[in-house]
Amino acid sequence: MTNPSAGGLSARELDDSRTGGTRPSVTSTNLRDAENDRVTFLIAMYKAMWDNINRHILVVWQSIAVLFAALGAAYLGGRGAINADLVATLVVLAAGWSVAHTSDARGWFNRNLHIITNIERLFLLESDERDVHYFFRRPHREGTIEHLLIQTTLGWSIAVVVLIWHFLTRVRPGFASPISSFEWERVLPYIAAVLSFAFVRWLRKRVERGEAALARRSPGRPIS
C-alpha cells in the first residue's frame, strides 16, 4: 500500500526513510535486560512461596487455639454448666477441623517447596550441594513434615480422649436403663467423629492428587 502524500512510497519504504534505512533489532542488551527481569521475577516468586508456607503454618496454630478453647467448653460441660453431649460434639468437630487444616497446610507446604526447589535448580550449581545445601538435589518431598504430623496427632488424640470421656460418663451408664430412656443426642459426638474422619480422608486424597499432578507436570530441571 502506498502513501500518496509521500510520492508513491510504500509504508515500509517511508518507515525506512525516517529511520535512516535501518530497522530495530534484538541486541545483547535487550536479551540481558530480559534475563534480569526473569531473575527478578523468580526471586520474588521464591520469596512468595516461603510467605505462603509461613502463612499456612500460622493458620494451623490458630486452629489449635480454637481446639483448646473447645476443651475449655468441655471442662464446663463436665461441671454441668453446658450440655455434655453438645460439648463433646463441638470438641470432636473442632479437632477434625484442626486436622483438616494440617492436611491443607501439608498440601501448600509440599507444593510450594516443590516450586522453591525448581527455582533453586535454576541458580544453584552441582558444587552447591556441598557449599550450600543438598536438599535441592533430592527428589521432591512427599508426605507430611514432622511439625504438621505433631499437630495432626494432637488433634486426633484430643478427639479420642473426649470420645472416651463421653462414652464413660454418658453412654455406659445408660446400658442399665430401659431403651425408652435412650437419648439420641448422646450419639452426636460419634456422628461428628465419623463425618470428620471421612472429610479429612477425602481432603487428604485430594491434596495427594494435586501433589502428584504437580510432580508429574513440573518435575524441574534435572541436576547432572
N, C-alpha and C positions, 0 to 999 in steps of 0.2 A: 504493500500500500504506500502511495507517495503522498507527500505534503505539498500542495500547490504553492503555498507561500514560501517554500524553500527551494524553488526552482526545479521541482520534479524529483528531488532526492527522496529515497525511501526513509522510513523511520529509523532503521538500523544505521544507514549512512549518515543521517542527521545526528544521531546519538554519538557516532564515532567522531564526527567533525567537532562536536562540542567537547569531547574528552581527549582530543588530540590523536584519535585513531587507536586508542588503547581501551581495553575493557577490564573491569575489576577481576581479580583472580584470587584464589585461596593461597595465602602466603604462610610461611612458617610461623609468623606472629599470630595469625588467625588460629592456627592449629594449637599453638601454645596457650593462647587465651581460652580456647575451648577445653583443653585438658585441665587448665587451672580451675575453670568453672566446675568441671566434673569432680575434681578432687575436693573442692569446697563443698559441693553438694553431698558427696559421700561422707565427709567428716560430719556435716550437720545431721545426716541421716544416722550415722553411728551414734552420735550423742542422743538423738531422739529415741533410738531403740533402748538405750540404757534408762532413759527417763520413763519409758513405758514399763519397763521391768520394775523399777523402783515404785512407780505408782500402784502397780498391782500387788506388790508385796505389802504396801501400806493398807490397801483395801482388805487384805487378809487379816491384818492386825485389828482393823476396825470391826470386822465381823466377829473376831474373838472377843472384843469388848462387849458386843451385843450379846454374845453367848453367856458371858459371865453375868451380865445384867439379868438374863433369863434365869440363871442359877439363883440369883438373889430372890427372884419371884418364887422359885421352888422352895427356898427356905421359908418364905412367908406362907406358902401352901402347906408345908409341914407343920406349921404352927396354927393352921386352921384359919389364917387370915384370908386366904384365897382358895378356891376350889382346887383340890389336889389333882384331879383328872385334867382340868384345863391347864394347870401349871405344867404338868408333865408333858402334855401335848405341845405346849409352846416351847419348852426346852428342847424337845426332840426336833421340832421344826427348825429352831434356831441352830441346833447342831448340824442338821442336814444342810441348811443354808450356808453355814460356815464352811463345811466340807465342799459344797458346790463352788464356793469362791476359790478354794485352794485348787480345785480342778481347772477352773477357768484361768487362774494365775499360772498354773503349770503350762497351759497351752500358750499363753502370752510369753512366758519365760523362754520356753523351748523355741518358739517361733522367732522371737527377737534375737535370741542367742544364735540361731541359725543364720540370720541375716548379718549379725555382727561378725560371725566367723567368716562369712563370704566376703565381707568388706575387708577384713584383716588379710585375707589371702590375696587381695589385690595389691597390698602395700608391703607386707612382710616377706622377707626372703627366707630361703631354706636355713641360712645360718641363724636367723632369729629364733629358731626353735631352741637353740642353746642360749642366745644372748637376751631374749625377751621372755618367751614362754612357749610351751609346746602344745597348748590347747588348740591352736588354730590348725594344726595338722591332724588332729584326731577326728574320727567320724563324728557326725553331728549327734548331739545328745538326744537320748530317748528316756522316757520315764520321768519320775518326779524327783526334784532335788531334795536334799535332807531337810531343809527348812520347811518346805511345804509338806513333806511327809510327817514331820513332827506335828504340824498344825492339824493335818488330817487325822492323825492318831488321837490327838486331844479331843477333837470334835466327836468322833465316833465313841471314844471312851466315856465322855460325859453322857452321851445318849444312852449307852448301855447301862451305866450306873443309875441313871434316872429311871430307866425301864425296870431295872431290878428293884429299886426302891418302891416304885409304883406297884409292882406285882406283889411284893411282900406286904405292903400296907393297905392296898386297895382291892387286889384281886384274890389273893389266897384266903383272906378272912371270909370271903363270900362263898367259898366252896361248901361250907356247912349250912348255908342259907338256902331256903327253897328257891326254885327257879323263878317264881313270881316276883321275888325281890331283886332280880337282876337289874342292874343299872347300865344302860347302853353307853353312857358317857365314859365308862371305865375302859372301853376298848379304843377310845380315841387316840391315846398315845401310841398304840401298836399299829393302828391305821396310818398315823403320821410317820412312824418308823418305816413301814413298807413303802409308802409313797416317796419318802425322802431317799431311801436307798435306791429305788427304781430310777428316780430322776438323776441322782448322782451318777449311776451306772450309765444311763443314756448320755449324759453330758460328757463323761469321760470317753466313751466311744466316739462321740462327735469330735472331741478335741484330738484324739489319736488319728482320726481320719484326716483332719486338717494338717497335722504334723507330717503324716506320710505323704500327702499331696505336695507340700512344700519341698520336702526332701527329694521327691521324685522329679519335680519340675524345675527346681533351682538347686542343683547339687553343689554349685560353687566351682571355682577354678581349681583344677587338680594341682597338687603340690608334687613336684618331681623330687 
